[in-house]
């Protein structure tokens, strides 16, 4: 009798179909996922996306199968509307999760093809910046779209939306003023992703601070200062204000070293020493170096050394090595030509062979 009641229950058929559909969907997910990942191995971007959506797809396929079962059930079945609604909400959430995972998987695949931990990483940093900013923007849009679709399944939410549209004029102005920083950062993020005034790992001088771009999010940029501090700036800053980008077109840099010496310092041995220091330095990239006298004062001459390196960090180390080497060379070989304040006694005191000159007439009168 109990078995007959169970078989005749209105929910028996839909529940039996659900018990068959869900495991079948999981089986399809397992077999289909293995086949697709194997076929996609020659395509790194597609393979990375399939690997990234594997967990989300494990929920999406059974929910799709269950939704088909509930839609096929009779409309007069008790609680069928609530079950369909709940399954629909879970399906929308799972699809949103799947879409975000797919975007992140494509981004991971693109980044894997362009590693940026190499010496000449300009193109890789350009791809890295565009991929991260665009993927995060797309993920934010997908999240908002998924939440909106879930809200639209509630009749009450649609009525609230209709009532809000009636007063859209005032609300639009207020919302526009309140969301101005958000929208300005969003637009700035798209401009940075497309025009790329800055990229990940770029060397910048901002607000008097020297550092590298460590992270670009949807709202701000993290600049890692040379002493491991972090400078946080909004995205709109890099669109509205000037800043220095030392690696905008190339990671290679031209470093400069300034030395001050007495006018008696010979330049030929100094040039030879610069050549020896630069060529023996592992930081030098072999492109260029020279030594020139670029300025003079009433007491010293300014000597400038230019030398090239493959990156800003190497250029800094190379400049320090050249500066230290030249100072040590002058201390060892030409200490008399180091900058000093000299008072020549012979120039101010009359010699014994020179007669004392008479004072001018005005001087006698003053005395």
C-alpha angles and dihedrals in degrees: 000000000000091000091051091051090049093050092047095048113116092231095051095086097046092045092049090049090049091050089054098040098051097053090042090054090050090050091051089048093052098045096036092047092052092049095046094047091050092049091047097052093100088055107062096190094051092043092051091050093050091049091049095050094046096099095042092048089055087068099035099058097051090046090052090050091048092048089054089051094050092046090053092051118098115276092227092059111122114257092359091125093055091046091051091048094049092046090048092053091050090047093051091049091048093047090050090051090048092051093049091048089049092052091048091047092053089049091051091050093050092048092049089059092052110045112189099196092094132098098253100040102147096117092041092052090049091053091043093054095046093045097049097044095045094044092051091047091049091047091052091050092048091050092051091046092050093049090048092051091050091051092048090061089069114080091211092056091053090052091050089050092051091050091049091052088058090065096034093127098066095032091049092055093047093045091047092054093045094046097043094107091047094050093042090054091046092052090043089052091054091047091050091048093050105031094029105205084167133025137188110286093015115147110236138178106211127166089352092305126119117214150121128267103252101173140004114200131177092272111020146021124234113215116194108215119217091254092053096261118134124231112200116203131172118248091244090063091072092052098045105035135051122250139162121258111190095184101041097123102012140006089227115100138193110226125202131207123191123204127180119212141165119270090250093064110114113229100206097070089042091056091048091052092049090052091050093048096046097045092049093048114099090210094065113099095205097246108110148338136162144160124228138166101239103174145003136209130192089272111025144021123235114232119197125198120195122196135164133228136180096245141012093257092052091045091055092050091046092051091051091050093050093047094049092045094052093047091050091047093052092045090052103038108019109023091148090066097054113118111278140151109252130192111194107212093194091059095058105031120069116239122240093250093055116084119231109264118226117253118252118266091253091054091054090050092051092048 
